[in-house]
């Protein structure tokens, strides 16, 4: 729920990339973040209310860029925990003047926490991933690269609960049981040509195949199989100087989805230009993106959108410790395929407009050796925010748009090294998300809060460094109550309850060995996801623990 887009649709407003390759889906399936082993991750970039020029379609709330390791290192991590949890991962890397090779992988399983039937079966899950990346530099001016990756996922989902069931026996599930097998395989090829010290040309292409098999078991049962084929290409011409930098780029994405009733295609073509100017204490950023998005179906119904993205930014350094920044972005998010076409028949359900947002951000940075503080204020003016109208009678339920809406809030981040023994890190977000104008099936939502958005979000971590090898950390996470996901009228008897979790971790590091242990939800607090009255999905509702080691060699 970055920037107040809600628990239900928030992920569709964030572009997620792994080394530049988008992992967002063309339907309403969330990005498979677990497809990459944590052992292979070098760093994460989280960009709020920006990223539309380079990231493209879907970056209304921002972008998350995952950058993997490309260095000589070797490590393995193993841990075990409660409820039959076990995981093993590795990273192996070699780098010299000509060749860079890295491999990583993970195998993970859980016996589950909730009972899904009277026979004692539980909501089990398993995951296996692997990646291999190679880059070769035959001459100083040229880099060739290739990479392959796969993920195999098997998850059993337990049913929702009524409020009485949630309060009396949260681990019980008496309703539907679903199981999903989700496989993905990706191949990437690319090259960089360093034409001069300042000018370079980069091109990367990838092909990804996915298969999702979904079993639903209730009074009746059915199986759904969906195959995905994704082809993408990104090329940029980059110029970097002491005074300015410019990137001119072209993106193409061609996605195809096939299941029993549908054969759907989504094609994105985009041109973009991003520039930065370095003027002493001031830095200016300006970028523009033109994107043509087309949808096609086997029955002949099409939709095409031509959209424009803009980014403008200014940063001023008061001194070495303090700076101000201001950003503006005009962003957009096109519809997912399954919002346009009925899953059961493949019939066209009607035009869903792309949402478009004006994002304004003002902020202040104060960075000292013992303290890093960042404060930002944001305001978002939205047109045609995409949502699902849930008719209580189901007759008129459909995917559609909120005519007008807005969001505003405050972000505070502070990391304070109190002394040699203690430090604290604090993230606080205040968010309000309001519907300005929307009438659907005679129901007027104007002036209501967008459901699924918590006003207050807090994460605070206190760390104690007992000695140079040992660290104890306590983390508190809190999200305030909100309206249930389907409660656009703001009138349901049950609300999304506040989320609370207290976690504690202990690490001991000596030379190349790290031992770690963690207890999650220390005080066994109940947490759930409210869809509507008496439709609650438990999440992080019981105490769990893991312990393991990491070995670098």
N, C-alpha and C positions, 0 to 999 in steps of 0.2 A: 504494500500500500504506500508506495513512494508518492509524495505530493498529493495525497488525498483522492486517489482514483478508486479506492474501495477494495475490500478483500476479494470480491468476485472478479473484477475486471482490471485490477491494478497491474497484473503481470503482462497484460496485452498492451500496456502503454510504456513498456520498457524494452529497449533493444538490448539483447545479450549477445556478445561475440566471444569466440575463443580464437585468439591470434588473428582477429579480423574477420573470421567466418561467423556469420549469423547462425544462431541455433534456434531462433524463433520459428514457430510452426505456422502454416497457412490456415489451420483450423484453430479451434479453441483449446487445444492441448498445450499445456504450459511447456516452456523450454525444459529439456531434460538436463538439468544442471549436474546430476549425478553421472552423466556420461563422461566426465573427466575426473581422473583421480586427483585428490587434493595434493598428493605427493609431487605432481608435475607442475603445480601452480607457483609461479614466481611472485606475482602481485595481482591485485584487483584494483580497477579504476571505477569508481562510482561517480557518475556525472549527473547531477540533478538539474531538471528544467533546461537541459541543453543536449547537444549531440545530434540534432536533426540533420545537419548538413552532411556529416560523414556517416552517421548511423542510419538515417533515412526513416522510412515508413514505420511508425510505431513509437517514436521517441518523444511522445508527449510528456511523460514524466522524467525521461532521461535515458541514460545508457549505462550498462555494466559491461566493462571490458575485462576479460580474463586473459592474462598474458602468462604463457608457460615458460618453464626454465629452458635455457639453452647454454648450459655450462657443464664443465667437468665435475661431476659429483656422483656419489652412489649412496643410496640410503634405503632402508626397509623399515616399515612400521607395522606392528602387530598389536592388536588389542582384543580383549574379550570383556563381556559384561553380562548384566542381568538379562533375563528373558531370551537366553540363547544367542545373544548378540556376539558376533565375531567378525573381525576384519583383518585383512593383510594387504599391504600395498608396497610398491617399490618404485624407485626412480634410478635409472642408470644413464649417465651422460658422459660423453667424451667430446672435447673440443680442441682442435689445433689450428694452425694457420690456414689449412685447406678444407678440413672436414669437421662437421659437427653432427653428432648422432646422439639421439636420446630416446629412451624407451621408458614407459611407465605403465602401471596397471594396478588394479584393485579387485579384490574379491570380498564380498560382504554379505552377511546373512543375519536374519533375526527370526526367532521362533514365534514372535508376535506377542501381543499383550491382551487383546480382546478375544473372547470366545465367540465363534461364529455359528456354532450349533450345539446341540445337546451332547454330541459325542466328544466334546473337548477339543475340537480343532480350533486353531487360532489364526489371526491375520498375519500369516507368515510373509516374508519378503526375502528376495535375494538379488544380488547385483554383481555383475562382472564387467570390468572395463579394461581396455588396453589401447595404447597409442605408440606410434613409432614415427619419429621425425628425423629427416636427414637434410642437411644443407651442404653444398660443395662449392668452393670458390676456385675455379680453374685458373683465373687471372684476377688481379686486384679489382678490376672494373666490373666483374660479373659474379653474381651469386645465384645458384640453382637450388631449389628446395622441393621436397616432397614429403608428404605425411599421410599416414593411414590411422584410423581409429575405429573402435567398435564398442558397443555396450549391449549387454543382455540383462533385461530386468524382468522379474516375475513378482508381482505384488497381489496379495489378497486384501480386498477392502471390505470391512464390516459395515453394517447398515447404520443409519442414523438412529437416534434415540428420542423418545418423548422426554419431557421435563421430569416426570416421575421416575422413569428409567435412569435418566442421567443422575438424579439425586440419590437413588437407591442402590443401583448396581451398574456403575459406569463401564465396567469391563464386559458386560453382557451385550450380546447382539442377537435379536430374535427375528430380524427382518431379512431383507435381501442380502445376498453375498455375491460379490463380484471379484473376478480375477482377471488381471491384465498381464499379458506378455508383450514386452515392448523392446524390439531389437533395432539397432541402428548401426550402419556401416558407412564410413566417410573416407574419401580419397581426395587429397589436395595436391596441386602442383603450382609452382610459382617461380618467378625470377626477379632479380633486381639488377639493373644496369646503371652503374655509377658513371654517368657521362662525363662529369667533372667533379671537382670538390664541392660544387654547389648544386649541381643539377643531377637528378636521378629519375629513372623510370622503373615502376614496379607493376607487376601484374600477377594476380593470384586467381586460380580457378578451383572449384571443388565440385564434387558429385557426392550426394548423400542419398542412401536408400534406407527407408524405415518401414517396419511392419508392426502394426498394433493389433493384437488379438484380444478381444474383450468378451469374457463370459459373464452373463448376468443370470442369476439363479433366484427365482422367487416362486410364486404359484405357477408361473410359466418360465421357461428358460429360452435364451437365445444366445447366439454367438455372432459377433461382428468382427470382420477382418478388414483392416484398412492398410493399403500400401501407399507409400509416399516416395516420390522421386524429386529430389531437389538438385538443380544445377545453378551455380552462381559464378560470377566473374566480376572482379574488381581490378581496375587499373588506375594508376595515378602518375602524374608527372609532378615532381616535387622540386622546388627551388628554395634553398635556405641561404640567407646572407646574415651579416651582423645587424642589418637594419630592418629586414623583413623576411618573411617566408610565405610561399604561395604553394597551394596544392590544387591541381586541376584533376578531376577524376570522373570516371564512368563506372556505374554499377549496373549489373543485370542479374536478376533472379528469376528463375523459371521453376515453378513448383507445380507438381501434379499429384492429385489425390484420387485414389480409386477404391471403392468398396462395392458392396452388392448393388446399391442403387445409384451410385454417383460416379462420374468420371469428370473431375473438375480441375481447372488449371488457373493459376494466378501468375501473372508475369509483371515484374517491376523493371522498368528501365529508367535510369537516372543519370543526370549530369550534375556535378557539383564543383564549387570553387570555394576554398577556404584560405584566408590570408591573416597574417599577424604582422604588426608593425611595432618595432621596438624604439621608443622615442625617449631615451633617458629614463626618467622615473615612471613614464607612462607606457603602457602596452595597449594597443588597439587590436581588436579581433573583428573580422567581418567575413561572412560566408553566405552562400546562396546555393539552394538545391532545387532542381526541377525534376519531378518524378511523374512518370506515366504508369498507371496501375490498371491492368485489365483483368477481368474475370471471364472465364468461358466454361460452358457446361455442354454435355453431350446432347441436351435437349434444345440447345440453341439460344438460351437466354444469356445475355452478356451484360456486364457493367464495366464502365471505364471512367477513371478519375484522373485528372491532370492537376497535380498539387505542387505547391511552392513552399519551400522552407527557407527561413532566414535566421541568421545569428549575428548579433552585434554585441561586443563586449568592450569594457574599459577597465583597466586596473591601474591604480596610482599608488606608488610606494612613497609613503611619508618619510620613512627612514628604513633602516635594515630590519626593524622589528614590526613595523605597522604598515598596513596597506588597506585601501578601500577598493571595492570592485562593484561594477554594475553590469548586468547582462539583460539582453532582450532576445527572445527566440519566438519565431512563429513556426509551430510544429503541427504535425498531422498524424492520424492513425486511420488506416483503411479498414474495412470490414474483414472479419475472418470468413472463410468460405462457408462454414456451417451456420453462419447467421443469414446467408443468402439462399441456401438450398436446404430443403427438408431432408433430414437424415433418412427417414424411412422410405421415401419415394423418389428422392432426387428432384422434386418439383421446386421451381423457382418461387421463393417466398416474398419477393419484393425488394425494391431498392433500399439499401441502408447507406445513408450518407457517410462519408468519412468525417471523423471529428477533427476540428481544427482549434488550436489554442494559441493565445498570446500570453507568453510567459515573461514576467518582470521580476528581477532579483536584485537586491541591494545587500552588500555584505561588508564585513570588516574582519581582517586577520591581524592577530597580535601574537607573534612568535618569539619567545625567549628561550634560552637554554633549558630552563626548568618548567616552562609552561607554553602550551600551544592552544590558542583560543581562536575559534572561528564562529562568527555570528552572521546569519543571513535572514532577510525578510523576503517573502515572495508573494506574488499575486498572479493568478492565472484566470484569464477570461476565456471561456470555452463556448464554442458553437457546435451543436450536433454531437454531444458526448454520447457514445454508443452504449446501449444497455438492453437487457431483456425484460420486457414487460410481462409479468406473471399474473395473468387473469385468474382470480380465485375459482372461476368455473372452467378454466383452461380453453374455453372456446376462442377467445380473442388474444391469447398469449402470442407474442411475436417479438422478434428483434427489431429495434427501432432506435430513435435518437431523442435525447433531451434537447429541446430547442436552444435554450441558453442556460448556462451555469457558471459558477465561479468558485475559486478556491483561494485561500490565503493562509499564511502561517509564518512561523518562526522556527529556525533551526539553530541549535547551540551545540557546539562540540568543544570540549576542554579536556586536555590532558595535563595534569599537574604533578610534577615530581616533587612531592612534599619534602622528602629528605632521602638519604641513601637507602632507607628501609621501606618507605611507603610511597606509592603513587596512586593516583585515581584518574580514571577516564570516564567522562560523562557525555552521553548523547541525549539531547532532549528535543522533541519536535512537538510544536503546537500547530494543529491543522483544523481549519473549518472548510467544509465542502457544502455549498448551497446550490439548490435548484432554483433558478430565477424564473423560468418559464417552461412549463410542460403540462399538457393535457392529453391523457390517453384513455380512450374508451369511457369518456365522461368523467374521469377522475382527474382532478386538478392537483398537481404536486408542487405548484409554484410556491416558493418560500420555504419548502421543506429542506431538511438535511439529506444529503446523499447517504443512503444506508451503507453499513459496513466500514465506516470511517471513524476511527477513534480520535477524539480531540487531543489527547495527551499520550505521548509515547516516550518512555524513559528507559535507558539502559545505562547502568552505572557499574563500574568494576573497580574494586579496591584491591590492590596488589601489595603483598608483604614479602620483601626479599629477606628471608631469614639469614642467608649467607650468599656467597657468590654463586652457589650451585642450586639453591633451593628457593622456589617461589610458590607462595600460596595466594590464590585469587578468589574473591567472592564477587559474583555478578548478580545484580537484581534487574529483572526485566518487568516492565509494567506497561500495559496499554489499557486505557480507560474504556468504559462501556460504549456501545454504539447501537444503532438500530440494526436489526437483523437484515440479512442480505436482500430479502424480497420486500422489506417493509418501506416502500416508497411513500406510503401515506403517513409514516411515523406514528402509527396508531396501534400496532400489535401489542398484545399483552406481555409478550416476552421480548427482552432486548438481548443483544450480544453482551454477555457479561465481561467484566474486566479480566484481562489476561495477566497472570502473575506467575513468575518462576524465579526461584533463588537457586543459583548454581554455584558449586565450589570445585576448584581444581587445584591440584598439587603437582608440580614438576620438579624433577631433580636431574641436573645435567652435569656430566663429568666427562671431559674429553669428547669422544665421539658418541657417547651413550646418553640417551635421555629416557628417563622413566616418568610416566605420567599416570594420574588417576583423576577421575571426574565424577561428581555426583550431580545429576540434573534433576531439577524440581525437588530440592532438598526437603521441603515441607509438605510434599505430596498434595499440592494444591490442584483442584479440578480446573480444567480449561476445556472449552469447547467452541465450535464454530456454529453459530445460529443462522440457519437459512430462513426459517420462519417459525411460528409457534409449533412446538413439539416436533421439530426437525433439527436435531443437534448432532453434530459430528464431534466426538471427543478428540482432543489433541493435547499432547504433553500433559496428561492428566494423572500421572503417577510417578513416583521416584524411580529413576534408573541410574545405573552406574557402569563405568568402564574403567579398565586399567590395562596398561600396555607399555611398550617401549619403542623407541626409534633409534636405529643404529646407523651412523654415517661412517663410511669407510672408503 
